[in-house]
Amino acid sequence: MNSLGRVPGAAVVTLVAVLLSSSPAVAAPWVPRLPGTHASTNPEHFNSHYCDGCDPPLTYAGGRVADTTGEAGLTIRPIYWIPAASRPFDKGYVELTSRYITDIAAASGATDNALSLTPQYFQKFPGAQTFLRNRYTAEPAIIDTHPFPEGDCGPSEDYTYCLTDDQLRDELTRLRTELGLPTGLDHFYPVFPAPDLQTQDRDGSYSAEAYCGYHRSFGSHASPMVYGNETYLDDGCGEGQSPNHNIPADSAINVFSHELAEMVTDPVEDEDAWRDGSGAEIGDICGDDYGRPLGSADPGDPDHTKYNQLINGNMYYTQTEFSNIAFAKKGFGYGCQQRADAVTPPAPPAGKLDLQAVVPTLAANGKAKTDVYGVVTTPAGDALANDPVQFNAYTWAGTGGCGTVSGADAKTGADGTVDATYTASKDDAICAVVLKDALAGKSTTVLVYQGRYRTVAPKGGDSFPTRIAANGRARTFATTFLNRSGAAIDHAAISLDLFPGSSGRTLKASRVKLSYSLTGPRGRFLPLRFTGYRTIGDETVSLPVGSRTGQSIGAHRSLKVYYRMTILPGAYTARGAADVFHIGSFLDQVNAAAGTSATVAETLTTYVKVVPRR
């Protein structure tokens, strides 16, 4: 038996939604518990933009949306909190982020940007149905130089100050009183804190460690103050694209666009308006889906300056947003859209991005390593060579940081493959190792479990046969995927994969029968069809098992699948037994909106010798 890895030609796309920005009211689909500590399993404490397991479409829960009925629509007034003693914003940061707000206001009513998707959502309050309008008014920024108060939280080593969300609200209250700021659902105040200020959200999580931004509200029910916290990050919080040659600002714009779309469709804290079945908001479902770029801003650096939004003549790179209309028309994989005047995104040049960590569990000693291998193919299944990609790693769950990935910027080889090495940190954590392909506007992620988190890593097992005779008799075997965490794994989809063997021999696919049962060895077996495959043994055959949107595996529960394989006489023409194929299985978690998935667990592979009929 050996480690399982997907290769070009696989029929299953393994993509994942990953973005570090998070709305703190969103429930992530799966967060394991760290044994022996008080680390919360609340997904709000973690980087919860891992939205595989989200459950579209968005449904109306009865709450209010933003008030865009007036002539001004939604008025946005940014606040830059930058006391004299703090570290100043980098050159151009304030100008660029403010320009984006001015641009979306100037583009009010347009249908060619991501925010134009929000007018399909509405409220029924106090009884009449009122749809949102794509209408914004930008007001001049407030440069707040008021000193930070003594912090009620402790900053991490990269920051000088730390303030809680309550302290942020205190400052907003002070500004509202001194400046006479209007409140209500027709006004939004995004706060851009100084670069050396870390914030602690109401759930105890910290900026940069667990989120890049959030939106909340407080005050009276009739006229709440709606605000955002837009964290400054030197390295950004997005896909590494910077069409304006300013990573912190371009990243902040992306996070702000996410929070703005969520604010207009779900603005009031503890009063849900539009959520999906998992509790995710409009921006979370498409958290790292960007769609195909429109071009690059800098021909001298096309790999890092791509843009996918042209708003008021200026270029930006922001995530897509979820469209109920597109999802209803086209279904699986078509919920995330760049603009309202398109039903489906154009076909990306990259059809599949697959990523494997050879050793998914590592000691938290700062030295342990694992190789990660990526494969990029076209929609037709051919290798995509010389394709620029990026690797990075971030903390998906845990109380500390993650390690590093070598070769952050790379290009695929002639066979579409690319590899890097992940080195663990010294913290107990689950680390997401991400492969980003800007040409496709997608990412794929593999999770590495460090330290004590190794005990909650999902686990795959099997009873694959090592020999099958081509005699027409059925062989029964099974795979088992165990969820060792305290939370369900939702939308868990399984595939059974047959890889080329070592002998070079093949089987006639038409003479091989394969079926599966989710209800036990005596339950109903359903066929798995080798559609599009003439032979087995000369290329990877990946067969989805059950619904492509998957099912739920409960906390500390397992999902077992039984298989029957029959090799009929005439399928194998050689005289002696030979390794014709090796077999394995993947457990993926699916994002139905973006048509992507992330590998959660896998079995080892078993080489299967086919024995001729005797």
C-alpha positions in Angstrom: 0.0 0.0 0.0 1.2 3.5 -0.6 0.1 7.2 -0.3 -2.6 8.2 -2.5 -2.2 11.1 -5.0 -4.4 12.4 -7.8 -2.9 12.9 -11.2 -3.8 14.6 -14.5 -6.9 12.9 -16.0 -8.8 12.6 -12.7 -12.5 13.4 -13.2 -13.0 15.1 -9.9 -12.1 18.7 -9.4 -10.5 19.4 -6.0 -10.7 23.2 -5.4 -11.4 25.0 -2.1 -12.7 28.3 -0.9 -10.1 30.0 1.3 -9.9 33.6 2.3 -8.8 35.0 5.7 -11.5 37.6 5.9 -14.5 36.6 8.0 -17.8 37.9 9.1 -17.9 36.8 12.8 -21.5 35.8 12.7 -20.9 33.0 10.3 -20.9 29.3 11.2 -18.1 27.4 9.5 -19.0 23.8 8.4 -16.4 22.0 10.4 -14.1 23.0 13.2 -12.5 20.2 15.3 -11.8 20.4 19.0 -8.2 20.6 20.3 -8.0 17.9 23.1 -6.9 19.0 26.5 -7.2 22.7 26.1 -9.9 25.4 26.3 -9.6 26.4 22.7 -13.1 27.0 21.4 -14.7 25.0 18.7 -16.7 28.1 17.7 -15.8 28.7 14.1 -15.9 32.5 14.7 -12.5 32.0 16.5 -10.8 30.7 13.4 -10.2 31.5 9.8 -13.7 30.5 8.8 -13.6 31.3 5.1 -13.2 27.6 4.6 -16.7 27.4 3.1 -16.8 24.0 1.7 -19.8 22.7 3.5 -21.8 25.9 2.9 -25.4 25.2 1.9 -26.8 27.5 -0.8 -29.0 29.1 -1.8 -29.4 32.1 0.4 -32.8 32.2 2.1 -34.6 35.1 3.7 -34.9 34.8 7.5 -37.2 37.8 8.1 -34.7 40.4 9.1 -33.9 43.8 7.6 -31.5 44.6 4.8 -29.8 47.9 4.3 -32.0 50.9 3.5 -31.2 51.9 -0.1 -34.6 53.4 -0.8 -33.6 57.0 -0.5 -32.0 59.2 -3.2 -28.5 58.6 -1.7 -29.0 54.9 -1.3 -26.5 53.6 1.2 -24.1 56.3 2.4 -20.6 55.1 3.2 -18.2 57.2 5.2 -14.9 55.6 6.0 -13.0 56.3 9.2 -9.2 56.0 9.4 -8.2 55.8 13.0 -4.6 56.9 13.1 -3.3 58.6 16.2 -0.1 60.6 16.0 1.8 58.0 18.1 0.8 55.1 15.8 2.6 53.7 12.8 1.3 55.6 9.7 -0.5 53.9 6.8 1.8 53.1 3.9 1.8 55.6 1.0 -1.3 55.4 -1.1 -3.3 53.2 1.3 -5.9 55.8 2.3 -6.2 57.2 -1.2 -6.7 53.8 -2.8 -9.2 52.5 -0.3 -11.2 55.7 -0.4 -11.1 55.7 -4.2 -12.8 52.3 -4.3 -15.6 53.7 -2.2 -15.9 56.7 -4.5 -15.8 54.4 -7.5 -18.6 52.1 -6.5 -20.7 55.2 -5.7 -20.0 56.6 -9.2 -20.9 53.2 -10.7 -24.3 53.0 -8.9 -26.8 51.2 -11.0 -24.2 49.5 -13.1 -24.5 45.7 -13.7 -20.9 44.9 -14.5 -19.4 44.6 -11.0 -19.8 42.1 -8.1 -21.9 44.5 -6.0 -24.5 44.6 -8.7 -25.6 41.2 -7.6 -27.2 42.4 -4.4 -30.4 44.0 -5.8 -31.9 40.5 -6.2 -32.2 40.4 -2.4 -35.0 42.0 -0.4 -36.8 42.5 2.9 -40.4 42.1 4.0 -40.4 44.7 6.7 -42.8 45.9 8.1 -44.7 43.8 5.5 -44.0 45.1 2.1 -41.3 43.5 -0.1 -38.6 46.0 -0.8 -35.6 45.0 -3.0 -32.1 46.4 -2.5 -30.8 49.0 -4.9 -27.2 49.1 -6.2 -27.0 52.7 -5.1 -24.2 54.2 -3.0 -23.1 57.6 -1.9 -19.5 58.2 -0.8 -18.8 60.8 1.9 -15.4 62.3 2.7 -13.3 60.2 5.0 -12.9 60.9 8.7 -9.2 61.0 9.7 -9.5 60.2 13.4 -6.3 61.2 15.3 -7.8 60.6 18.8 -5.3 58.6 20.9 -6.0 55.0 21.5 -7.3 54.3 25.0 -5.5 51.8 27.3 -6.2 48.5 25.7 -8.4 45.8 27.2 -6.6 43.0 25.3 -2.9 42.1 24.8 -1.4 42.5 21.3 0.6 39.9 19.6 4.3 40.5 18.9 3.6 42.1 15.5 1.4 44.9 17.0 1.9 47.7 19.5 -1.8 48.2 20.6 -4.8 46.0 21.1 -8.4 47.2 21.5 -11.6 45.2 21.9 -14.7 45.6 19.8 -16.4 47.4 22.7 -13.6 49.9 22.7 -14.1 50.3 18.9 -17.7 51.0 19.6 -16.8 53.6 22.3 -14.8 55.5 19.7 -17.6 55.3 17.2 -20.0 56.6 19.8 -17.6 59.5 20.6 -17.4 60.4 16.9 -21.1 60.2 16.4 -21.6 62.6 19.3 -18.9 65.1 18.3 -19.5 65.1 14.6 -23.3 64.5 14.6 -23.0 61.4 12.5 -26.3 60.1 11.3 -27.2 56.5 12.1 -29.6 53.9 10.6 -29.5 51.2 8.0 -28.8 53.8 5.3 -25.4 54.6 6.7 -22.3 52.5 7.0 -19.0 53.4 8.8 -16.1 51.1 7.9 -13.2 51.7 10.3 -9.7 51.2 9.0 -7.4 50.9 12.1 -3.8 52.0 12.1 -1.3 49.3 11.0 0.0 48.7 14.5 -3.4 48.3 16.1 -4.7 44.8 16.6 -8.4 44.3 17.5 -10.2 41.6 19.5 -13.7 40.7 18.4 -16.5 40.0 20.7 -15.9 36.3 20.6 -12.3 36.6 21.8 -10.7 36.2 18.4 -7.9 38.5 17.1 -7.4 40.3 13.8 -4.7 38.9 11.5 -4.9 35.6 13.5 -8.6 34.8 12.9 -10.1 37.5 10.7 -9.2 40.3 8.3 -12.5 42.2 8.7 -16.0 42.0 10.0 -19.2 44.0 10.1 -21.5 44.6 13.1 -24.1 47.0 14.4 -25.1 48.4 17.8 -27.4 51.0 19.3 -31.2 51.4 19.0 -33.2 48.9 17.0 -34.8 51.7 15.0 -31.5 53.5 14.1 -28.5 51.2 14.7 -24.9 52.3 14.0 -23.6 49.9 11.4 -19.9 49.6 11.1 -17.0 47.5 9.8 -13.6 46.7 11.1 -11.2 46.6 8.1 -7.8 45.3 9.4 -4.5 46.5 7.9 -2.1 43.7 6.9 1.3 44.3 5.4 1.1 41.0 3.4 -2.5 41.4 2.6 -5.5 39.1 3.0 -6.4 37.8 -0.4 -5.1 36.1 -3.5 -1.9 38.0 -3.8 -3.0 40.1 -6.7 -2.3 43.9 -6.6 -3.4 45.7 -9.7 -2.6 49.0 -8.0 0.9 47.9 -6.8 -0.2 48.2 -3.2 -0.8 44.9 -1.5 -2.2 46.2 1.8 -4.7 48.5 0.0 -5.7 46.1 -2.7 -6.2 43.4 -0.1 -8.2 45.8 2.2 -10.4 46.7 -0.8 -11.1 43.0 -1.4 -12.0 42.5 2.3 -14.2 45.6 2.3 -16.1 44.5 -0.8 -16.8 41.2 1.0 -18.1 43.0 4.2 -20.1 45.6 2.2 -22.0 42.9 0.3 -22.7 41.2 3.6 -23.7 44.4 5.3 -26.3 45.3 2.7 -27.9 41.8 2.7 -27.5 41.1 6.5 -26.7 44.3 8.4 -28.2 43.9 11.9 -26.5 41.9 14.5 -28.7 39.1 15.9 -31.3 39.7 13.3 -30.7 37.4 10.3 -31.8 38.5 6.9 -30.1 36.5 4.2 -28.2 33.3 5.1 -27.6 29.9 3.6 -28.5 26.6 5.3 -25.1 26.5 7.2 -25.5 30.1 8.4 -23.0 31.6 5.9 -23.6 35.1 4.4 -23.4 36.1 0.8 -19.7 36.9 0.9 -18.6 33.7 2.8 -20.0 31.3 0.2 -17.7 32.7 -2.5 -14.9 33.7 -0.1 -12.0 32.9 -2.4 -13.7 32.6 -5.8 -12.6 35.4 -8.0 -13.5 34.2 -11.5 -11.4 34.6 -14.6 -9.4 37.9 -14.6 -10.1 40.6 -17.1 -6.4 41.3 -17.6 -3.3 42.5 -15.9 -2.6 46.1 -14.9 1.1 45.8 -15.4 2.5 43.9 -18.5 5.8 43.8 -16.8 4.4 41.8 -13.9 1.3 40.0 -15.2 1.4 37.2 -12.6 0.7 39.6 -9.7 -1.3 42.5 -11.1 -4.4 40.8 -12.4 -7.8 42.5 -12.0 -11.3 41.2 -12.4 -13.3 44.4 -11.7 -13.3 47.6 -13.8 -15.2 50.1 -11.8 -15.5 53.8 -12.8 -12.4 53.2 -15.0 -10.2 51.8 -12.2 -9.0 48.2 -11.8 -9.6 46.1 -8.7 -9.3 42.4 -7.7 -12.2 41.4 -5.5 -14.0 38.1 -4.8 -17.2 37.1 -6.5 -20.5 37.2 -4.7 -23.3 34.6 -4.5 -26.2 34.9 -6.9 -29.5 33.1 -6.1 -30.6 33.8 -9.7 -27.5 32.2 -11.3 -27.6 29.2 -8.9 -31.3 28.6 -9.6 -30.7 28.8 -13.4 -27.5 26.7 -13.6 -27.2 24.9 -10.3 -24.0 23.3 -8.9 -20.9 25.4 -9.4 -22.6 28.5 -10.8 -23.6 30.4 -7.7 -20.4 32.6 -7.5 -20.6 35.5 -10.1 -18.5 38.5 -11.0 -21.3 40.6 -12.2 -25.1 40.7 -12.6 -25.2 40.9 -16.4 -23.6 37.4 -16.7 -25.4 34.2 -15.9 -22.3 32.0 -15.9 -18.6 32.8 -15.6 -16.4 32.2 -18.7 -14.6 28.9 -18.7 -11.2 29.3 -16.9 -8.1 28.0 -18.6 -7.5 25.7 -15.5 -10.0 23.0 -15.2 -8.6 21.1 -12.2 -6.2 22.1 -9.3 -5.3 19.1 -7.2 -3.0 19.3 -4.1 -1.7 16.5 -1.9 0.3 16.6 1.3 2.4 13.5 1.5 2.3 13.5 5.3 -0.8 15.3 6.5 0.1 15.0 10.2 3.3 16.6 11.6 5.0 17.1 15.0 4.8 20.7 16.2 8.5 21.1 16.5 9.4 23.7 14.0 11.4 21.1 11.9 8.9 18.5 10.6 8.3 18.7 6.9 6.0 17.4 4.3 6.1 17.6 0.5 3.1 19.1 -1.2 2.4 18.3 -4.9 0.0 20.2 -7.1 -1.4 19.4 -10.5 -3.0 21.9 -12.8 -4.9 20.7 -15.8 -7.2 22.2 -18.5 -10.9 21.6 -18.7 -10.1 18.9 -21.2 -7.8 17.1 -18.7 -4.5 18.1 -20.4 -1.6 19.4 -18.4 -1.4 23.2 -18.1 2.3 23.9 -18.4 4.2 27.1 -17.4 1.2 28.3 -15.4 2.1 30.8 -12.6 0.9 29.7 -9.2 1.5 30.7 -5.6 1.7 28.7 -2.4 1.1 30.0 1.1 -0.1 28.7 4.5 -2.3 30.0 7.2 -3.8 28.9 10.5 -7.2 27.4 9.9 -7.8 26.3 13.5 -5.8 26.5 16.7 -4.2 28.9 19.1 -1.0 29.7 17.3 0.6 30.2 14.0 1.6 27.9 11.1 4.8 27.3 9.4 6.2 28.2 6.0 6.0 26.9 2.4 9.0 27.0 0.2 8.8 28.3 -3.3 5.9 30.7 -2.8 5.9 31.7 -6.5 6.3 29.0 -9.0 5.3 27.8 -12.4 4.0 24.4 -13.4 6.2 22.0 -15.4 5.5 20.5 -18.7 3.3 17.8 -17.0 1.3 20.5 -15.2 2.8 19.7 -11.8 4.4 21.9 -9.2 5.8 21.1 -5.8 6.8 22.8 -2.6 7.8 21.8 1.0 5.8 22.8 4.1 7.7 23.1 7.3 5.7 23.0 10.5 5.7 25.6 13.2 5.9 24.9 17.0 2.2 25.5 17.6 -0.7 23.1 17.9 -2.7 24.0 14.9 -4.5 22.9 11.7 -2.7 24.6 8.9 -4.1 25.2 5.4 -1.5 24.9 2.7 -2.9 26.8 -0.3 -2.2 26.6 -4.0 -3.5 29.6 -5.9 -4.0 29.8 -9.6 -4.8 33.4 -10.7 -5.7 32.5 -14.3 -8.6 30.3 -13.0 -9.4 32.6 -10.1 -9.5 29.6 -7.9 -7.5 28.0 -5.1 -7.0 24.5 -3.8 -6.1 23.6 -0.2 -4.8 20.7 1.8 -4.9 20.6 5.6 -1.9 19.7 7.7 -2.5 18.7 11.3 0.2 19.8 13.8 0.9 18.6 17.3 -2.1 17.5 19.3 -4.4 18.3 16.4 -3.2 15.1 14.9 -5.6 13.2 17.1 -8.6 14.9 15.4 -7.6 14.5 11.8 -10.2 12.6 9.8 -9.1 9.2 9.0 -9.7 6.8 6.1 -9.5 3.1 6.1 -10.3 0.3 3.6 -10.5 -3.4 2.9 -9.4 -3.3 -0.7 -8.5 -6.7 -2.2 -5.0 -7.4 -3.5 -6.2 -9.9 -6.1 -9.4 -10.2 -8.2 -10.0 -12.9 -10.7 -11.5 -12.2 -14.1 -14.1 -14.9 -13.6 -17.4 -13.0 -13.3 -17.6 -13.4 -9.6 -18.2 -10.3 -7.4 -15.7 -9.2 -4.9 -17.0 -7.0 -2.0 -14.8 -4.5 -0.2 -15.4 -1.3 1.8 -14.0 2.1 2.7 -14.6 3.9 6.0 -14.1 7.5 6.8 -14.0 8.4 10.5 -14.8 11.9 11.7 -12.7 12.2 14.9 -13.8 15.7 15.8 -16.7 17.1 17.9 -18.4 18.7 14.9 -20.1 17.3 11.8 -18.5 17.3 8.4 -21.2 18.5 6.2 -21.4 18.0 2.4 -18.9 15.3 2.5 -18.5 13.7 -1.0 -16.6 10.5 -1.7 -14.8 9.3 -4.8 -13.3 5.9 -5.7 -10.2 6.2 -7.8 -8.5 3.6 -9.9 -4.9 4.4 -10.9 -2.7 2.8 -13.5 -0.8 -0.2 -12.1 2.8 -1.2 -12.4 2.4 -3.8 -15.2 1.2 -1.7 -18.0 -1.7 -4.2 -18.5 -5.3 -2.9 -18.9 -8.9 -4.1 -18.6 -11.8 -3.5 -20.9 -13.9 -1.0 -19.0 -17.1 -2.4 -20.6 -16.4 -5.8 -19.0 -16.0 -4.5 -15.5 -19.0 -3.9 -13.2 -18.7 -1.8 -10.1 -21.4 -0.7 -7.7 -21.7 0.7 -4.2 -24.0 0.7 -1.2 -24.3 3.3 1.6 -26.8 1.1 3.5 -24.6 -1.9 4.3 -23.3 -5.0 2.6 -26.9 -6.3 2.1 -28.3 -2.9 1.2 -29.2 -1.5 -2.2 -26.2 -1.4 -4.5 -26.1 1.4 -7.2 -23.9 1.2 -10.3 -20.8 3.3 -10.8 -20.4 3.8 -14.5 -17.1 4.1 -16.5 -18.6 6.7 -18.8 -15.9 8.0 -21.2 -13.4 5.3 -20.3 -12.6 2.5 -22.7 -9.9 0.8 -20.6 -8.9 0.6 -16.9 -5.2 0.7 -16.1 -3.7 3.2 -18.5 -5.1 6.4 -16.9 -6.7 7.6 -13.7 -10.4 6.8 -13.3 -12.2 8.8 -10.7 -15.7 7.9 -9.9 -18.0 10.0 -7.7 -19.9 8.0 -5.1 -23.4 9.2 -4.4 -24.6 12.8 -4.7 -21.9 15.3 -5.8 -23.1 17.6 -3.0 -22.3 14.9 -0.5 -23.8 14.1 2.9 -23.1 14.8 6.6 -20.7 12.7 8.8 -21.7 13.4 12.4 -19.3 14.2 15.2 -17.3 11.1 16.2 -19.2 9.1 13.5 -18.0 7.3 10.5 -19.3 6.8 6.9 -18.8 3.4 5.4 -19.3 2.6 1.8 -19.5 -1.0 0.5 -18.4 -1.9 -3.1 -18.9 -4.8 -5.4 -16.5 -5.3 -8.3 -17.0 -7.9 -11.0 -14.4 -8.5 -13.7 -16.1 -10.4 -16.5 -14.3 -13.0 -18.7 -12.8 -11.2 -21.7 -11.9 -8.1 -19.7 -8.4 -9.3 -19.2 -6.5 -11.1 -22.0 -3.0 -11.7 -20.4 -2.1 -15.2 -19.3 -0.5 -14.4 -16.0 -1.6 -12.3 -13.0 -0.4 -8.7 -13.0 -0.8 -5.4 -11.2 -3.3 -3.8 -13.5 -4.5 -0.9 -11.2 -4.3 0.4 -7.7 -7.3 1.6 -5.9 -8.0 4.3 -3.3 -10.7 6.7 -2.1 -11.0 10.4 -1.2 -13.3 12.2 1.1 -13.9 15.8 -0.1 -16.0 18.6 1.4 -18.0 20.4 -1.3 -18.8 24.0 -1.9 -21.9 23.7 -4.2 -21.9 27.5 -5.0 -18.4 27.6 -6.5 -18.3 24.0 -7.7 -15.2 23.4 -5.6 -14.1 20.9 -2.9 -11.3 20.3 -0.5 -9.8 16.9 0.4 -10.5 16.1 4.0 -9.3 12.6 4.2 -8.0 9.8 2.0 -7.3 6.1 2.2 -4.0 4.5 1.2 -3.8 2.8 -2.1 -3.7 -0.9 -2.8 -2.2 -2.5 -5.9 -4.6 -5.0 -7.3 -3.4 -8.0 -9.3 -5.9 -9.2 -11.8 -5.9 -13.0 -12.2 -7.0 -14.5 -15.6 -10.0 -16.8 -15.6 -9.0 -20.3 -14.8 
